Amino acid sequence: MERDFKIFVLKDNEELGKKSAEDAGKILEDYTNKLNKKCIATFAAAPSQDTFLKNLSKNKNIKWENVYAFHLDEYIDLPKGHPNTLQEYLKSNIFSKVDIPEENVFFIKDAGKNPEEIIKNYTELFREKYKEVKKNTGIYLAFIGIGVNGHIAFNEPDTDLWSEQFLIKIQIDEVSVRQQYDDYKNHPDPEARYKSLDEVPRNALTMSVSSILLSDIIFCMVPGKQKADAVKMTVEGEICEKVPASFLRSHSKVNLYLDKNSASKLIKKPECKI
């Protein structure tokens, strides 16, 4: 299979958000508006996605009624409505800002009362929409990030990255726990700030690596110096279970958007000056 793995290095996070939203928005425009096709879009929920979602929400040429929106992962330990749930993040940062019908947005916790029921129902729901979209030559787009430890969604290092299930239950590792704590420590809503590491959730439901790789195009937005090691391992290291994001290199079409900070540890290409 031919691979198309493109890396875009932008000067800062703002430019990263503009470029990634421009590229993703063009695909969504073409399918939903010009071709009037249904699409699936899966969304990551993290501060790394802020500028991408801000710019994507400004695009008035996307026909959002043709988009089925799923989200990548959710904490088991937090109740619905908690300001730190990934559902609330996506409501605030994208779904409340675009004209997407409420019935087109599918949140993980809405699929059942316990993890087992949620996994069963959310999988069936995705399967139904995926078959509909592909039958009518639509497209499945994944909008994701990469964690400090190289996770994608909440597929942590050394977890079952080979699972054939669509949605799986995982335990969040300590590096990710620290990342979640740091992400929220300066949150404008005091209720969203964890008072200690002990308050950070340890259990989550996540779309598996295989379900992300099922997508037609992956857009991966990764700003920040704290992500530089993970980016280097993803791009230049071995494809292995210790770096879940390295599996992106096995996909047929990935656009990876970095800023100068997150790209700072990549090997520079030799350049000839004549």
C-alpha positions as CSV (number, residue, x, y, z in Angstrom):
1,M,0.0,0.0,0.0
2,E,1.3,3.4,-0.9
3,R,1.9,5.7,2.1
4,D,1.2,9.4,2.2
5,F,2.6,10.8,5.5
6,K,2.9,14.5,5.3
7,I,4.5,16.7,8.0
8,F,3.8,20.4,8.2
9,V,5.9,22.5,10.5
10,L,4.3,25.9,11.3
11,K,5.9,28.7,13.2
12,D,3.5,28.6,16.2
13,N,0.3,27.0,17.5
14,E,-1.9,29.7,15.9
15,E,-0.5,29.0,12.5
16,L,-0.8,25.3,13.1
17,G,-4.5,25.7,13.9
18,K,-5.1,27.8,10.8
19,K,-3.3,25.4,8.4
20,S,-4.8,22.2,9.8
21,A,-8.3,23.7,9.8
22,E,-7.9,25.0,6.3
23,D,-6.8,21.5,5.0
24,A,-9.5,19.6,6.9
25,G,-12.1,22.2,6.1
26,K,-11.5,21.9,2.4
27,I,-12.1,18.1,2.5
28,L,-15.3,18.6,4.6
29,E,-16.4,21.3,2.2
30,D,-15.9,19.1,-0.9
31,Y,-17.7,16.1,0.5
32,T,-20.5,17.7,2.6
33,N,-21.3,20.7,0.4
34,K,-20.1,20.3,-3.2
35,L,-20.7,16.5,-3.4
36,N,-23.5,16.5,-0.8
37,K,-22.0,13.3,0.8
38,K,-22.3,12.2,4.4
39,C,-19.1,12.1,6.4
40,I,-17.9,10.7,9.7
41,A,-15.6,12.9,11.8
42,T,-14.0,11.7,15.1
43,F,-12.7,14.5,17.4
44,A,-10.0,14.5,20.0
45,A,-10.6,16.7,23.1
46,A,-7.5,18.3,24.5
47,P,-5.9,21.8,24.7
48,S,-3.7,20.7,21.8
49,Q,-6.8,20.9,19.6
50,D,-7.9,24.4,20.6
51,T,-6.6,26.4,17.7
52,F,-7.6,23.7,15.2
53,L,-11.2,23.6,16.4
54,K,-11.4,27.4,16.8
55,N,-10.5,27.8,13.1
56,L,-12.5,24.9,11.8
57,S,-15.6,26.3,13.5
58,K,-15.2,29.5,11.5
59,N,-15.6,27.7,8.2
60,K,-19.1,28.6,6.8
61,N,-18.8,26.4,3.8
62,I,-19.1,23.1,5.6
63,K,-22.6,21.6,5.5
64,W,-22.6,20.2,9.1
65,E,-25.9,18.5,8.6
66,N,-23.9,15.9,6.5
67,V,-21.4,15.2,9.3
68,Y,-21.8,12.4,11.9
69,A,-19.5,13.4,14.8
70,F,-18.0,10.9,17.2
71,H,-15.5,11.5,20.0
72,L,-12.4,9.5,20.6
73,D,-12.4,8.9,24.3
74,E,-14.0,9.6,27.6
75,Y,-13.3,9.2,31.3
76,I,-15.2,6.5,33.1
77,D,-14.5,8.1,36.5
78,L,-16.1,11.5,35.8
79,P,-19.9,12.0,35.7
80,K,-21.6,13.5,32.7
81,G,-21.6,17.3,32.9
82,H,-18.3,17.5,34.8
83,P,-16.3,20.4,33.3
84,N,-13.3,18.1,32.7
85,T,-15.2,15.5,30.6
86,L,-14.2,15.3,27.0
87,Q,-17.8,15.6,26.1
88,E,-18.0,19.1,27.7
89,Y,-14.8,20.1,25.9
90,L,-16.2,19.3,22.5
91,K,-19.5,20.9,23.2
92,S,-17.7,24.1,24.2
93,N,-15.0,24.1,21.5
94,I,-16.8,22.9,18.4
95,F,-20.4,21.6,18.5
96,S,-21.9,24.7,20.1
97,K,-20.2,26.9,17.5
98,V,-21.3,25.1,14.3
99,D,-24.7,24.3,12.8
100,I,-24.5,20.5,13.4
101,P,-27.8,18.9,14.3
102,E,-27.9,17.6,17.8
103,E,-28.9,14.2,16.5
104,N,-25.7,14.0,14.5
105,V,-23.4,14.2,17.5
106,F,-22.7,11.0,19.3
107,F,-21.1,11.1,22.8
108,I,-19.6,8.0,24.4
109,K,-21.3,8.3,27.7
110,D,-24.8,8.7,26.1
111,A,-24.5,5.1,24.7
112,G,-25.2,3.3,28.0
113,K,-25.1,3.1,31.8
114,N,-21.9,1.1,32.3
115,P,-18.7,0.5,30.3
116,E,-19.8,-2.9,28.8
117,E,-23.2,-1.5,27.6
118,I,-21.5,1.6,26.2
119,I,-18.9,-0.4,24.3
120,K,-21.6,-2.5,22.7
121,N,-24.0,0.3,21.9
122,Y,-21.4,2.8,20.7
123,T,-19.8,0.2,18.5
124,E,-23.1,-0.7,16.9
125,L,-23.9,3.0,16.4
126,F,-20.6,3.7,14.7
127,R,-20.9,0.6,12.5
128,E,-24.3,1.7,11.3
129,K,-23.1,5.2,10.4
130,Y,-19.9,3.9,8.9
131,K,-21.7,1.5,6.6
132,E,-24.1,4.3,5.5
133,V,-21.3,6.7,4.8
134,K,-19.2,4.2,2.9
135,K,-22.1,2.8,0.9
136,N,-22.7,6.4,-0.4
137,T,-19.0,7.0,-1.1
138,G,-18.6,9.4,1.8
139,I,-15.5,9.7,3.9
140,Y,-14.3,9.0,7.4
141,L,-11.9,11.7,8.9
142,A,-10.0,11.3,12.2
143,F,-9.0,14.5,14.0
144,I,-6.5,13.5,16.7
145,G,-3.5,14.6,18.7
146,I,-0.5,12.8,20.3
147,G,0.1,12.6,24.1
148,V,3.3,13.3,25.9
149,N,3.9,9.6,26.2
150,G,3.0,9.0,22.6
151,H,-0.6,7.9,23.1
152,I,-3.3,8.4,20.5
153,A,-6.8,8.8,21.9
154,F,-6.2,7.0,25.3
155,N,-4.4,4.1,23.8
156,E,-1.5,4.1,26.2
157,P,1.9,2.5,25.7
158,D,2.0,-1.2,26.2
159,T,-1.8,-1.6,26.2
160,D,-3.5,-3.8,23.7
161,L,-2.8,-1.8,20.6
162,W,-3.7,-4.7,18.4
163,S,-7.3,-4.9,19.6
164,E,-9.9,-5.5,16.8
165,Q,-12.6,-3.9,19.0
166,F,-13.9,-0.4,18.1
167,L,-14.1,0.9,21.7
168,I,-12.0,-0.5,24.5
169,K,-11.6,0.1,28.3
170,I,-8.2,1.2,29.5
171,Q,-6.3,2.4,32.5
172,I,-4.6,5.7,32.1
173,D,-0.8,5.6,32.8
174,E,1.0,7.9,35.2
175,V,2.6,10.1,32.4
176,S,-0.9,10.8,31.0
177,V,-2.2,11.5,34.5
178,R,0.4,14.1,34.9
179,Q,-0.4,15.6,31.5
180,Q,-4.1,15.8,32.4
181,Y,-3.2,17.5,35.6
182,D,-1.0,20.0,33.8
183,D,-3.5,20.6,31.1
184,Y,-6.2,21.7,33.6
185,K,-4.2,23.5,36.3
186,N,-4.7,26.9,34.8
187,H,-8.2,26.3,33.5
188,P,-10.4,29.4,33.5
189,D,-13.1,27.5,35.4
190,P,-11.8,26.8,38.9
191,E,-14.1,23.7,39.1
192,A,-12.0,22.1,36.3
193,R,-8.7,22.4,38.1
194,Y,-7.6,19.2,39.8
195,K,-6.4,19.9,43.4
196,S,-3.9,17.0,43.2
197,L,-2.8,14.1,41.0
198,D,-5.0,11.9,43.1
199,E,-8.1,13.6,41.6
200,V,-7.2,12.9,38.0
201,P,-9.3,10.0,36.5
202,R,-7.5,6.7,36.0
203,N,-10.0,4.9,33.8
204,A,-11.3,5.7,30.4
205,L,-13.0,4.3,27.3
206,T,-11.2,4.9,24.0
207,M,-11.5,4.2,20.3
208,S,-8.8,1.6,19.6
209,V,-5.8,2.1,17.4
210,S,-7.4,-0.1,14.7
211,S,-10.6,2.1,14.7
212,I,-8.5,5.2,14.2
213,L,-6.6,3.5,11.4
214,L,-9.9,2.6,9.8
215,S,-10.3,6.3,8.8
216,D,-9.6,7.5,5.2
217,I,-7.5,10.5,6.3
218,I,-6.0,11.3,9.7
219,F,-5.3,14.9,10.7
220,C,-3.0,15.0,13.7
221,M,-2.4,18.3,15.5
222,V,0.6,18.4,17.9
223,P,1.8,21.7,19.2
224,G,4.1,22.4,22.2
225,K,7.6,21.7,23.4
226,Q,6.4,19.1,25.8
227,K,5.4,16.9,22.8
228,A,8.8,17.1,21.1
229,D,10.0,13.7,22.4
230,A,6.8,12.0,21.5
231,V,6.9,13.5,18.0
232,K,10.5,12.3,17.4
233,M,9.6,8.8,18.5
234,T,6.5,8.8,16.3
235,V,8.2,10.0,13.2
236,E,11.8,8.7,13.5
237,G,11.5,5.8,16.0
238,E,10.5,2.1,15.7
239,I,6.8,1.3,15.1
240,C,6.1,-0.4,18.4
241,E,3.8,-0.8,21.3
242,K,5.7,1.6,23.5
243,V,4.8,4.5,21.1
244,P,1.2,4.1,20.0
245,A,1.4,7.1,17.7
246,S,4.1,5.3,15.7
247,F,1.3,3.2,14.3
248,L,0.2,6.2,12.3
249,R,3.0,5.5,9.9
250,S,1.2,2.3,8.9
251,H,-1.8,4.4,7.6
252,S,-2.2,5.3,4.0
253,K,-2.8,9.0,4.5
254,V,-1.8,11.1,7.5
255,N,-1.3,14.9,7.8
256,L,0.8,15.7,10.9
257,Y,0.8,19.4,11.9
258,L,3.6,20.6,14.2
259,D,4.8,23.9,15.5
260,K,8.5,24.7,15.8
261,N,8.5,23.6,19.4
262,S,7.0,20.1,18.9
263,A,9.2,19.6,15.8
264,S,12.4,20.8,17.6
265,K,13.9,17.3,18.1
266,L,13.4,15.9,14.6
267,I,16.5,15.3,12.5
268,K,17.0,18.2,10.2
269,K,17.3,17.6,6.5
270,P,20.7,18.4,5.0
271,E,20.5,21.5,2.9
272,C,22.9,22.6,0.2
273,K,23.7,26.3,-0.2
274,I,25.2,27.2,-3.6
